[in-house]
Amino acid sequence: MKPFKVLCIGGSDSSGGAGIQADVKAVSVCGCWGTSVITAVTAQDTRGVSGIYPVAPAFVSKQLDTVLRDIGTDVVKTGMLPTDEIILTVVNKIKKYDLKKIVVDPVMIAKGGKHLMTGKARQTLLQKLLPLAFVVTPNIPEAEILSKMKIKTIPDMKDAAAKIRESGVEHVVIKGGHLPGNKNTDVTDILYNGTGYCEFSSEKINARNTHGTGCTYASALASGIARGKSVTDAALQAKIIVAAAIKDAVIPGKGYGSVNVFGEIF
């Protein structure tokens, strides 16, 4: 049996809640085989990130070549890409192996506020990686950076999605969980494909244990695409999975808890 394959490129989270650890959990739950390329090692716990050690671009390159030559992939999902050199390495491999289904989670700031990407890396992501992407999945703060505009309403989310799509990415999904001043009882995500918008709404869950939501969402979406779903159906699946994972969150340490895709196993 040949599995559906998702290659996850990102940082390692030593607390187990986000990063590559969250990616592989979500990919597995969605019925796909997760491979990984580590771009950075972090020292972090449930209270925050205390250190980041980027992997040498040459070794990121070696990991990519090793996995892609043997296993290949149906979809690539990128997460934490801390430096412009690492982003350019990923871009070069995408072109070398003619990879088409790229899901970019533009990880920029950790839950505790730690910056996970240099300013130069942000520009490189926007100018070099997004034009190759099939889907990009920013939250509100990330979408504000990418679109260079403030986002306070759902119409703002739509305008920002249109601006981000001008970078060349085919589909933009802006997640609405961080929408400021949102007093509604639901959370709405926006999908824009250049011709129309889709809105995905779910019950608003008032929870602080949400570490790993972005990684889990993007990996679940990538898995849906790997299994042949449309972006619309994959985005709906990802939203359902993340909502359930927030409700089933675990608290392994003394700080923030993490989303849990395994349900009642814990």
C-alpha positions in Angstrom: 0.0 0.0 0.0 1.4 3.4 -1.0 0.3 6.1 1.4 -0.7 9.7 0.8 2.4 11.7 1.7 2.9 15.2 3.3 6.4 16.7 3.7 6.4 19.0 6.7 9.2 21.6 6.8 9.6 23.6 10.0 11.0 24.0 13.5 11.1 21.4 16.2 9.0 22.3 19.4 10.6 20.7 22.4 7.3 21.0 24.3 5.6 18.8 21.8 2.7 21.1 21.1 3.5 22.9 17.9 6.0 22.8 15.1 7.0 19.5 13.4 5.6 17.5 16.3 2.1 19.0 15.8 2.5 18.6 12.0 3.2 14.9 12.1 0.4 14.3 14.6 -2.2 16.1 12.4 -1.0 14.4 9.2 -1.2 11.0 10.8 -4.7 11.6 12.2 -5.8 12.6 8.6 -4.6 9.3 7.2 -1.4 10.5 5.5 2.3 9.6 5.9 4.3 12.6 7.4 7.9 13.2 6.6 9.9 16.0 8.0 12.7 18.5 7.4 13.9 20.4 10.5 14.7 24.1 9.9 15.3 25.1 13.5 15.7 23.6 17.0 13.9 25.5 19.7 14.2 25.4 23.5 10.6 26.0 24.6 8.1 24.8 27.2 4.5 25.6 27.8 5.4 29.1 29.0 7.3 30.3 26.0 10.3 30.1 23.7 13.7 30.6 25.4 15.9 29.9 22.5 16.0 29.3 18.7 18.9 27.6 16.9 18.4 27.7 13.1 19.7 24.6 11.2 22.5 25.4 8.6 20.9 25.9 5.2 23.3 23.2 3.7 21.8 20.7 6.1 18.2 21.8 5.3 19.2 21.2 1.7 20.6 17.7 2.5 17.4 16.7 4.4 15.2 17.9 1.5 17.2 16.0 -1.1 17.3 12.8 1.0 13.6 12.7 1.6 12.5 13.8 -1.9 14.8 11.5 -3.8 13.6 8.4 -2.1 10.1 9.1 -0.8 8.8 12.1 -2.7 5.7 13.8 -1.5 2.2 14.7 -2.6 2.1 18.0 -0.7 4.6 20.2 1.0 3.6 22.0 4.2 6.0 24.7 5.4 6.0 26.2 8.9 8.8 28.0 10.7 11.4 29.3 8.2 13.6 31.5 10.4 16.1 33.0 7.9 16.1 34.2 4.4 18.8 31.6 3.5 16.6 28.8 4.7 13.7 30.1 2.7 15.8 30.4 -0.5 17.0 26.8 0.1 13.4 25.6 0.3 12.4 27.6 -2.8 15.3 26.1 -4.8 14.2 22.6 -3.9 10.6 23.3 -4.8 11.8 24.3 -8.2 14.3 21.5 -8.6 11.7 18.8 -7.8 8.9 20.6 -9.6 6.7 20.5 -6.5 3.3 22.1 -7.1 1.1 21.6 -4.0 2.8 23.9 -1.4 0.9 24.9 1.7 2.6 27.8 3.5 1.9 28.5 7.2 3.7 31.8 7.6 4.9 31.2 11.2 6.2 34.6 12.4 5.5 35.0 16.1 5.2 32.4 18.8 2.2 32.4 21.1 4.2 34.0 23.9 5.3 36.8 21.6 8.8 35.6 20.5 9.7 36.5 16.9 10.4 33.4 14.9 11.5 35.0 11.7 13.8 37.8 10.8 12.5 40.9 8.9 14.6 39.9 5.9 13.1 36.5 6.0 9.6 37.9 5.9 10.4 39.8 2.7 11.9 36.7 1.2 8.9 34.6 2.0 6.6 37.2 0.4 8.7 37.7 -2.7 10.1 34.2 -3.3 8.0 31.5 -1.6 4.4 32.8 -1.8 4.6 33.0 -5.7 5.2 29.2 -5.6 2.5 28.4 -3.1 -0.8 26.7 -3.6 -2.3 27.8 -0.3 -1.2 30.2 2.4 -2.8 30.1 5.9 -2.0 33.2 7.9 -3.8 34.2 11.2 -4.9 37.8 11.6 -1.5 39.2 12.9 0.4 37.4 10.1 -2.1 38.5 7.5 -1.7 42.1 8.7 2.1 41.8 8.1 1.7 40.2 4.7 -1.0 42.6 3.5 0.4 45.7 5.2 -3.0 46.7 6.5 -5.0 46.5 9.7 -7.7 43.9 10.0 -10.6 44.6 12.3 -13.6 43.1 10.5 -14.5 40.3 8.1 -14.6 42.8 5.1 -11.0 43.7 6.2 -10.1 40.0 6.1 -11.4 39.8 2.5 -9.5 42.9 1.4 -6.3 41.5 3.0 -6.8 38.1 1.3 -7.0 39.9 -2.1 -3.8 41.9 -1.3 -1.9 38.8 -0.2 -3.0 36.9 -3.3 -1.3 39.6 -5.4 2.0 38.0 -4.3 1.2 35.1 -6.6 -0.2 32.5 -4.3 -3.3 30.7 -5.7 -5.4 30.4 -2.5 -5.4 32.5 0.6 -7.0 31.3 3.8 -7.1 33.9 6.7 -8.1 32.4 10.0 -10.3 34.6 12.1 -9.5 33.4 15.6 -7.5 36.6 16.4 -10.0 39.1 15.0 -9.9 42.0 17.4 -13.1 43.1 19.2 -15.0 40.0 17.9 -18.0 39.7 20.2 -19.7 37.2 18.0 -20.4 33.7 19.1 -18.6 32.2 16.1 -15.2 32.4 14.4 -15.0 32.9 10.7 -12.2 32.0 8.3 -12.0 33.4 4.8 -10.8 31.6 1.7 -10.1 33.6 -1.5 -9.1 32.0 -4.8 -9.0 35.1 -7.0 -12.6 34.8 -8.2 -14.7 34.4 -5.1 -14.7 34.1 -1.3 -15.8 31.2 0.9 -16.6 31.7 4.6 -16.2 29.0 7.2 -17.7 29.6 10.6 -17.6 27.6 13.8 -18.5 28.1 17.4 -16.2 30.4 19.2 -14.3 28.5 21.9 -13.1 30.6 24.8 -9.9 28.8 25.7 -6.3 29.6 26.5 -5.0 26.2 25.7 -4.5 26.7 21.9 -0.8 26.1 21.4 -0.3 24.4 18.0 -3.5 25.5 16.3 -1.8 27.1 13.3 0.5 24.1 12.6 -2.4 21.7 13.1 -4.7 23.6 10.8 -2.2 23.9 7.9 -1.1 20.3 8.2 -4.7 19.0 8.3 -5.4 21.2 5.2 -2.3 19.9 3.4 -3.4 16.3 4.2 -6.8 16.9 2.7 -5.2 18.2 -0.5 -2.9 15.2 -0.5 -5.9 12.9 -0.4 -7.4 14.6 -3.4 -9.8 17.1 -1.7 -10.5 20.5 -3.1 -9.0 23.4 -1.2 -12.5 24.3 0.0 -13.2 20.8 1.3 -9.7 20.5 2.8 -10.2 23.9 4.6 -13.5 22.8 6.0 -12.0 19.5 7.2 -9.1 21.4 8.8 -11.4 23.8 10.7 -13.5 20.9 12.0 -10.3 19.1 13.2 -8.9 22.1 14.9 -12.2 23.0 16.7 -12.3 19.5 18.1 -8.6 19.6 19.0 -9.1 22.8 21.0 -12.0 21.3 22.9 -9.8 18.2 23.7 -6.7 20.3 24.6 -4.2 18.9 27.0 -2.1 20.8 29.6 1.2 19.0 29.9 3.1 21.7 31.8 2.6 24.8 33.9 1.7 27.3 31.1 -0.4 27.1 28.0 -2.0 23.8 27.0 -1.8 22.4 23.5 -4.5 21.3 21.1 -5.0 17.6 20.9 -5.9 15.8 17.7 -6.1 12.4 19.4 -9.3 13.1 21.3 -10.0 11.0 24.3 -6.8 9.0 24.2 -5.5 11.5 26.7 
